[in-house]
Amino acid sequence: MRIGELSKRTGVSPRSLRYYEDQGLLTSSRSDSGQRHYADTAVQRVSLIRQLFGAGMSSRVIATVLPCVDIPDDLGVAEETFTAMMRERERIDTDVAHLIETRDALDALIKVNRRHRAELSTAPEAVAQST
């Protein structure tokens, strides 16, 4: 299939598909006129790539992980991929911990703001202005 059809079937722009190819995440063959042609399996491949990007992985990490899909019976590839996946998991754990800290800090500010708003709404000036 050509790039337009792959784009339509996956919901990924042709520009992104070209980027995936430039990064070594996706391959195509070329016609005599230079048009890209993708195998039917490219639809699943693009879906996996999108999933990995959605998990916050960079194209560099995705390129490290994908050989495990392409060459599943190679122990060396499996070991290298495992190491990359563990690094990514640690990165995600760190990001989650940071987000939890940020949320907790925001919760503390919200609590202070609620008290402040309640105090303002019962202050004599606020009561006088509302009547």
Backbone as a printed PyTorch tensor [residue, N CA C, xyz], in Angstrom:
tensor([[[  0.8440,  -1.1750,   0.0000],
         [  0.0000,   0.0000,   0.0000],
         [  0.8900,   1.2390,   0.0000]],

        [[  0.3510,   2.3140,  -0.5280],
         [  1.1170,   3.5650,  -0.5730],
         [  0.9250,   4.3410,   0.7210]],

        [[  1.7060,   5.3870,   0.8840],
         [  1.7380,   6.1340,   2.1410],
         [  0.3820,   6.7400,   2.4920]],

        [[ -0.3640,   7.1990,   1.4970],
         [ -1.6850,   7.7780,   1.7540],
         [ -2.6410,   6.7680,   2.3550]],

        [[ -2.6070,   5.5440,   1.8320],
         [ -3.4940,   4.5080,   2.3590],
         [ -3.0700,   4.1050,   3.7740]],

        [[ -1.7710,   3.9680,   3.9990],
         [ -1.2940,   3.6340,   5.3460],
         [ -1.7050,   4.7340,   6.3190]],

        [[ -1.5940,   5.9620,   5.8880],
         [ -2.0040,   7.0970,   6.7140],
         [ -3.4840,   6.9980,   7.0500]],

        [[ -4.3030,   6.7210,   6.0510],
         [ -5.7480,   6.6160,   6.2510],
         [ -6.0880,   5.4500,   7.1850]],

        [[ -5.4220,   4.3210,   7.0040],
         [ -5.7320,   3.1290,   7.8050],
         [ -5.2440,   3.2380,   9.2430]],

        [[ -4.2420,   4.0670,   9.4960],
         [ -3.6780,   4.1660,  10.8450],
         [ -4.0190,   5.4630,  11.5660]],

        [[ -4.4610,   6.4700,  10.8220],
         [ -4.7180,   7.7680,  11.4170],
         [ -3.4520,   8.5570,  11.6980]],

        [[ -2.3450,   8.1290,  11.1070],
         [ -1.0560,   8.7980,  11.2940],
         [ -0.7470,   9.5740,  10.0160]],

        [[ -0.3290,  10.8020,  10.1640],
         [ -0.0730,  11.6400,   8.9950],
         [  1.0840,  11.0850,   8.1570]],

        [[  1.0650,  11.3450,   6.8520],
         [  2.1870,  10.9270,   6.0080],
         [  3.5190,  11.4900,   6.5130]],

        [[  3.4840,  12.7000,   7.0240],
         [  4.7100,  13.3000,   7.5660],
         [  5.2700,  12.4610,   8.7160]],

        [[  4.3850,  12.0190,   9.6140],
         [  4.8280,  11.1740,  10.7300],
         [  5.3420,   9.8250,  10.2330]],

        [[  4.6770,   9.2800,   9.2230],
         [  5.1350,   8.0060,   8.6730],
         [  6.5300,   8.1430,   8.0720]],

        [[  6.7790,   9.2520,   7.3880],
         [  8.1260,   9.4970,   6.8520],
         [  9.1360,   9.6490,   7.9860]],

        [[  8.7230,  10.3090,   9.0560],
         [  9.5950,  10.4520,  10.2240],
         [  9.9180,   9.0770,  10.8130]],

        [[  8.8960,   8.2130,  10.9580],
         [  9.1270,   6.8680,  11.4770],
         [ 10.1590,   6.1450,  10.6170]],

        [[ 10.0290,   6.3200,   9.3260],
         [ 10.9650,   5.6730,   8.4040],
         [ 12.3730,   6.2620,   8.5560]],

        [[ 12.4710,   7.5750,   8.6570],
         [ 13.7750,   8.2280,   8.8480],
         [ 14.4610,   7.7430,  10.1200]],

        [[ 13.6720,   7.4300,  11.1430],
         [ 14.2190,   6.9820,  12.4250],
         [ 14.4930,   5.4820,  12.4590]],

        [[ 14.1790,   4.7840,  11.3670],
         [ 14.4120,   3.3410,  11.3090],
         [ 13.3470,   2.5170,  12.0010]],

        [[ 12.1850,   3.1110,  12.2560],
         [ 11.1030,   2.4110,  12.9380],
         [ 10.1790,   1.6820,  11.9720]],

        [[ 10.1830,   2.1080,  10.7380],
         [  9.2780,   1.5970,   9.7140],
         [ 10.0460,   1.5140,   8.4140]],

        [[  9.7500,   0.4900,   7.6300],
         [ 10.4410,   0.3570,   6.3440],
         [  9.4280,   0.2940,   5.2080]],

        [[  9.9010,   0.6770,   4.0510],
         [  9.0790,   0.5970,   2.8430],
         [  9.9860,   0.2310,   1.6870]],

        [[  9.3550,  -0.1820,   0.6420],
         [ 10.1030,  -0.3530,  -0.6090],
         [  9.7440,   0.8360,  -1.4880]],

        [[ 10.5030,   1.0240,  -2.5380],
         [ 10.2460,   2.1560,  -3.4340],
         [  9.9130,   1.6450,  -4.8240]],

        [[  8.9670,   2.3110,  -5.4380],
         [  8.6400,   1.9960,  -6.8270],
         [  9.7020,   2.6370,  -7.7170]],

        [[  9.6470,   2.3500,  -9.0140],
         [ 10.5850,   2.9600,  -9.9570],
         [ 10.4880,   4.4810,  -9.9380]],

        [[  9.2970,   4.9800,  -9.6330],
         [  9.1130,   6.4300,  -9.5960],
         [  9.4170,   7.0200,  -8.2130]],

        [[  9.8570,   6.1800,  -7.2850],
         [ 10.2620,   6.6550,  -5.9650],
         [  9.1640,   6.6890,  -4.9200]],

        [[  7.9800,   6.1860,  -5.2640],
         [  6.8920,   6.1830,  -4.2850],
         [  7.1090,   5.0790,  -3.2520]],

        [[  6.7610,   5.3900,  -2.0030],
         [  6.8770,   4.4140,  -0.9230],
         [  5.7450,   3.4060,  -1.0270]],

        [[  6.0990,   2.1520,  -0.7660],
         [  5.1000,   1.0760,  -0.6990],
         [  5.3430,   0.2990,   0.5850]],

        [[  4.2650,   0.0850,   1.3400],
         [  4.3480,  -0.5900,   2.6250],
         [  3.6150,  -1.9190,   2.5690]],

        [[  4.1400,  -2.8770,   3.3310],
         [  3.4690,  -4.1700,   3.4610],
         [  2.2240,  -3.9980,   4.3220]],

        [[  1.2880,  -4.9340,   4.2250],
         [  0.0820,  -4.8750,   5.0470],
         [  0.4080,  -4.8970,   6.5400]],

        [[  1.5160,  -5.5230,   6.9070],
         [  1.9180,  -5.5950,   8.3140],
         [  2.3150,  -4.2290,   8.8780]],

        [[  2.5050,  -3.2430,   8.0100],
         [  2.8840,  -1.9020,   8.4690],
         [  1.7900,  -1.2830,   9.3330]],

        [[  0.5410,  -1.6710,   9.1190],
         [ -0.5630,  -1.1340,   9.9220],
         [ -0.3530,  -1.5080,  11.3940]],

        [[ -0.0480,  -2.7740,  11.6490],
         [  0.2130,  -3.2150,  13.0210],
         [  1.4760,  -2.5540,  13.5710]],

        [[  2.4760,  -2.4200,  12.7440],
         [  3.7370,  -1.8160,  13.1640],
         [  3.5150,  -0.3580,  13.5960]],

        [[  2.7610,   0.3810,  12.8080],
         [  2.4760,   1.7820,  13.1380],
         [  1.6600,   1.8570,  14.4280]],

        [[  0.7370,   0.9510,  14.6090],
         [ -0.0540,   0.9070,  15.8380],
         [  0.8530,   0.6950,  17.0560]],

        [[  1.8010,  -0.2090,  16.9420],
         [  2.7490,  -0.4670,  18.0240],
         [  3.6200,   0.7600,  18.2800]],

        [[  4.0920,   1.3800,  17.2180],
         [  4.9270,   2.5830,  17.3570],
         [  4.1490,   3.6760,  18.0730]],

        [[  2.9070,   3.8770,  17.7050],
         [  2.0750,   4.8950,  18.3560],
         [  1.8780,   4.5820,  19.8310]],

        [[  1.6970,   3.3080,  20.1290],
         [  1.5280,   2.8810,  21.5130],
         [  2.7880,   3.2010,  22.3250]],

        [[  3.9370,   2.9230,  21.7480],
         [  5.1980,   3.1830,  22.4410],
         [  5.4400,   4.6830,  22.6030]],

        [[  5.1370,   5.4690,  21.5800],
         [  5.2320,   6.9290,  21.7160],
         [  4.2650,   7.4080,  22.7980]],

        [[  3.0710,   6.8390,  22.8040],
         [  2.0720,   7.2070,  23.8090],
         [  2.5220,   6.9110,  25.2280]],

        [[  3.3860,   5.9120,  25.3820],
         [  3.9280,   5.5760,  26.7000],
         [  5.0730,   6.5000,  27.0830]],

        [[  5.3860,   7.4410,  26.1860],
         [  6.4260,   8.4100,  26.5000],
         [  7.8170,   8.0220,  26.0360]],

        [[  7.9120,   6.9780,  25.2410],
         [  9.2220,   6.5570,  24.7510],
         [  9.6640,   7.4490,  23.5980]],

        [[ 10.9500,   7.6730,  23.5170],
         [ 11.5090,   8.4470,  22.4030],
         [ 11.7060,   7.5240,  21.2080]],

        [[ 11.9010,   8.1170,  20.0450],
         [ 12.1280,   7.2930,  18.8460],
         [ 13.4130,   6.4830,  18.9900]],

        [[ 14.3920,   7.0240,  19.7070],
         [ 15.6520,   6.2990,  19.9240],
         [ 15.4000,   5.0250,  20.7350]],

        [[ 14.6030,   5.1340,  21.7870],
         [ 14.2970,   3.9620,  22.6160],
         [ 13.4360,   2.9810,  21.8370]],

        [[ 12.4740,   3.4980,  21.1000],
         [ 11.6180,   2.6170,  20.3010],
         [ 12.4580,   1.8300,  19.3040]],

        [[ 13.4340,   2.4920,  18.6900],
         [ 14.3120,   1.7970,  17.7350],
         [ 15.1070,   0.6940,  18.4270]],

        [[ 15.3760,   0.8540,  19.7120],
         [ 16.0930,  -0.1750,  20.4730],
         [ 15.1820,  -1.3470,  20.8120]],

        [[ 13.9100,  -1.0530,  21.0380],
         [ 12.9550,  -2.0790,  21.4580],
         [ 12.4090,  -2.8930,  20.2870]],

        [[ 12.1970,  -2.2700,  19.1520],
         [ 11.5550,  -2.9470,  18.0190],
         [ 12.2800,  -4.1950,  17.5020]],

        [[ 13.6020,  -4.2760,  17.5590],
         [ 14.2320,  -5.5130,  17.0850],
         [ 13.7410,  -6.7630,  17.8100]],

        [[ 13.2890,  -6.6130,  19.0420],
         [ 12.7440,  -7.7590,  19.7750],
         [ 11.4960,  -8.2970,  19.0740]],

        [[ 10.7510,  -7.4060,  18.4420],
         [  9.5640,  -7.8050,  17.6840],
         [  9.9940,  -8.4230,  16.3500]],

        [[ 11.0150,  -7.8310,  15.7420],
         [ 11.4560,  -8.2720,  14.4220],
         [ 12.2550,  -9.5760,  14.4570]],

        [[ 13.0360,  -9.7660,  15.5220],
         [ 13.9000, -10.9540,  15.6330],
         [ 13.6600, -11.5870,  17.0070]],

        [[ 12.4920, -12.2060,  17.2050],
         [ 12.1150, -12.6750,  18.5440],
         [ 12.9740, -13.8210,  19.0880]],

        [[ 13.6560, -14.5500,  18.2390],
         [ 14.4120, -15.7240,  18.6930],
         [ 15.8880, -15.4490,  18.9470]],

        [[ 16.2980, -14.1980,  18.8970],
         [ 17.7070, -13.8450,  19.0900],
         [ 17.9180, -13.4250,  20.5440]],

        [[ 18.6880, -14.2230,  21.3000],
         [ 18.9090, -13.9600,  22.7170],
         [ 19.6080, -12.6220,  22.9300]],

        [[ 20.5830, -12.2950,  22.1070],
         [ 21.2830, -11.0160,  22.2410],
         [ 20.3390,  -9.8370,  22.0830]],

        [[ 19.4730,  -9.9170,  21.0930],
         [ 18.4800,  -8.8590,  20.8670],
         [ 17.5160,  -8.7950,  22.0540]],

        [[ 17.1030,  -9.9660,  22.5420],
         [ 16.1810, -10.0160,  23.6760],
         [ 16.8140,  -9.3850,  24.9140]],

        [[ 18.0850,  -9.6520,  25.1490],
         [ 18.7850,  -9.0790,  26.3130],
         [ 18.9080,  -7.5600,  26.1790]],

        [[ 19.3120,  -7.0970,  25.0040],
         [ 19.4560,  -5.6610,  24.7710],
         [ 18.1120,  -4.9490,  24.9200]],

        [[ 17.0720,  -5.5570,  24.4000],
         [ 15.7400,  -4.9840,  24.4950],
         [ 15.2610,  -4.9580,  25.9360]],

        [[ 15.5350,  -6.0380,  26.6690],
         [ 15.1450,  -6.0980,  28.0780],
         [ 15.7950,  -4.9590,  28.8580]],

        [[ 17.0680,  -4.7310,  28.6190],
         [ 17.7860,  -3.6460,  29.3000],
         [ 17.1550,  -2.2980,  28.9690]],

        [[ 16.8440,  -2.0780,  27.7020],
         [ 16.2210,  -0.8080,  27.2900],
         [ 14.8510,  -0.6480,  27.9320]],

        [[ 14.0680,  -1.7340,  27.9810],
         [ 12.7390,  -1.6550,  28.5750],
         [ 12.8230,  -1.3770,  30.0760]],

        [[ 13.7750,  -1.9660,  30.7540],
         [ 13.9310,  -1.7210,  32.1860],
         [ 14.3300,  -0.2630,  32.4450]],

        [[ 15.2040,   0.2860,  31.6060],
         [ 15.5700,   1.6990,  31.7340],
         [ 14.3470,   2.5870,  31.5490]],

        [[ 13.5340,   2.2540,  30.5660],
         [ 12.3230,   3.0420,  30.3150],
         [ 11.3460,   2.9380,  31.4740]],

        [[ 11.2140,   1.7410,  32.0230],
         [ 10.3210,   1.5550,  33.1730],
         [ 10.7920,   2.3960,  34.3500]],

        [[ 12.0810,   2.4230,  34.5810],
         [ 12.6330,   3.2510,  35.6630],
         [ 12.3720,   4.7340,  35.4000]],

        [[ 12.5230,   5.1420,  34.1480],
         [ 12.2490,   6.5360,  33.7920],
         [ 10.7800,   6.8730,  34.0550]],

        [[  9.8950,   5.9820,  33.6690],
         [  8.4670,   6.2060,  33.8710],
         [  8.1480,   6.2460,  35.3660]],

        [[  8.7450,   5.3340,  36.1480],
         [  8.5390,   5.3520,  37.6030],
         [  8.9720,   6.6880,  38.2000]],

        [[ 10.1020,   7.2090,  37.7380],
         [ 10.5870,   8.5060,  38.2160],
         [  9.6120,   9.6140,  37.8410]],

        [[  9.1100,   9.5710,  36.5970],
         [  8.1350,  10.5710,  36.1500],
         [  6.8560,  10.4990,  36.9840]],

        [[  6.3900,   9.2790,  37.2660],
         [  5.1750,   9.1010,  38.0640],
         [  5.3940,   9.6520,  39.4700]],

        [[  6.5350,   9.3550,  40.0740],
         [  6.8290,   9.8580,  41.4230],
         [  6.8340,  11.3870,  41.4260]],

        [[  7.4230,  11.9700,  40.3880],
         [  7.4540,  13.4350,  40.2920],
         [  6.0410,  14.0000,  40.1280]],

        [[  5.2330,  13.3610,  39.3260],
         [  3.8530,  13.8220,  39.1430],
         [  3.0630,  13.7220,  40.4460]],

        [[  3.2920,  12.6600,  41.2130],
         [  2.5940,  12.5060,  42.4970],
         [  3.0170,  13.6180,  43.4520]],

        [[  4.3050,  13.9270,  43.4970],
         [  4.7960,  15.0320,  44.3400],
         [  4.1560,  16.3530,  43.9160]],

        [[  4.0850,  16.5730,  42.6290],
         [  3.4910,  17.8020,  42.1140],
         [  2.0120,  17.8730,  42.4620]],

        [[  1.3030,  16.7730,  42.3040],
         [ -0.1210,  16.7370,  42.6550],
         [ -0.3150,  16.9910,  44.1410]],

        [[  0.5290,  16.3960,  44.9820],
         [  0.4190,  16.6010,  46.4230],
         [  0.6520,  18.0710,  46.7880]],

        [[  1.6280,  18.6980,  46.1410],
         [  1.8930,  20.1270,  46.3890],
         [  0.6960,  20.9630,  45.9490]],

        [[  0.1170,  20.6110,  44.8220],
         [ -1.0640,  21.3280,  44.3380],
         [ -2.2410,  21.1280,  45.2930]],

        [[ -2.4120,  19.9070,  45.8070],
         [ -3.4850,  19.6550,  46.7810],
         [ -3.3280,  20.5410,  48.0140]],

        [[ -2.0860,  20.7220,  48.4740],
         [ -1.8400,  21.5800,  49.6340],
         [ -2.2290,  23.0280,  49.3130]],

        [[ -1.8850,  23.4920,  48.1190],
         [ -2.2620,  24.8540,  47.7200],
         [ -3.7760,  25.0050,  47.5990]],

        [[ -4.4230,  24.0020,  47.0830],
         [ -5.8900,  24.0310,  46.9580],
         [ -6.5230,  24.1330,  48.3380]],

        [[ -6.0060,  23.3780,  49.2980],
         [ -6.5290,  23.4010,  50.6600],
         [ -6.3840,  24.8010,  51.2690]],

        [[ -5.2280,  25.4040,  51.1000],
         [ -4.9940,  26.7610,  51.6070],
         [ -5.9400,  27.7410,  50.9200]],

        [[ -6.0830,  27.6010,  49.6030],
         [ -6.9560,  28.4970,  48.8510],
         [ -8.4070,  28.3610,  49.3000]],

        [[ -8.8550,  27.1470,  49.5650],
         [-10.2390,  26.9460,  50.0380],
         [-10.4730,  27.6600,  51.3660]],

        [[ -9.5060,  27.4970,  52.2760],
         [ -9.6360,  28.1710,  53.5790],
         [ -9.6680,  29.6900,  53.3900]],

        [[ -8.7870,  30.1720,  52.5390],
         [ -8.7110,  31.6130,  52.2930],
         [-10.0150,  32.1350,  51.6910]],

        [[-10.5470,  31.4250,  50.7380],
         [-11.8160,  31.8430,  50.1190],
         [-12.9480,  31.8300,  51.1310]],

        [[-12.9600,  30.8190,  51.9960],
         [-14.0020,  30.7480,  53.0290],
         [-13.8770,  31.9220,  53.9850]],

        [[-12.6350,  32.2570,  54.3630],
         [-12.4210,  33.4010,  55.2560],
         [-12.8720,  34.6990,  54.5890]],

        [[-12.5460,  34.8520,  53.3180],
         [-12.9360,  36.0700,  52.6000],
         [-14.4550,  36.1980,  52.4810]],

        [[-15.1110,  35.0830,  52.2720],
         [-16.5620,  35.1440,  52.0750],
         [-17.3100,  35.4450,  53.3640]],

        [[-16.6780,  35.2290,  54.5240],
         [-17.3400,  35.5270,  55.8000],
         [-16.7910,  36.7880,  56.4590]],

        [[-15.8330,  37.4450,  55.8170],
         [-15.2790,  38.6810,  56.3590],
         [-16.3440,  39.7660,  56.3280]],

        [[-16.3370,  40.7010,  57.2970],
         [-17.3740,  41.7470,  57.3460],
         [-17.4950,  42.5410,  56.0490]],

        [[-16.3510,  42.8840,  55.3890],
         [-16.4300,  43.6520,  54.1380],
         [-17.1390,  42.8580,  53.0440]],

        [[-16.8450,  41.5550,  52.9700],
         [-17.4590,  40.7190,  51.9350],
         [-18.9450,  40.5870,  52.1750]],

        [[-19.3380,  40.4410,  53.4180],
         [-20.7550,  40.3250,  53.7480],
         [-21.4690,  41.6310,  53.4320]],

        [[-20.8300,  42.7640,  53.7690],
         [-21.4300,  44.0800,  53.5020],
         [-21.5660,  44.3170,  52.0060]],

        [[-20.5810,  43.8760,  51.2140],
         [-20.6440,  44.0870,  49.7640],
         [-21.7120,  43.2390,  49.1160]],

        [[-22.0010,  42.0700,  49.6750],
         [-22.9890,  41.1890,  49.0590],
         [-24.4150,  41.5940,  49.3670]],

        [[-24.6100,  42.4890,  50.3260],
         [-25.9850,  42.9060,  50.6740],
         [-26.3880,  44.1910,  50.0110]]])
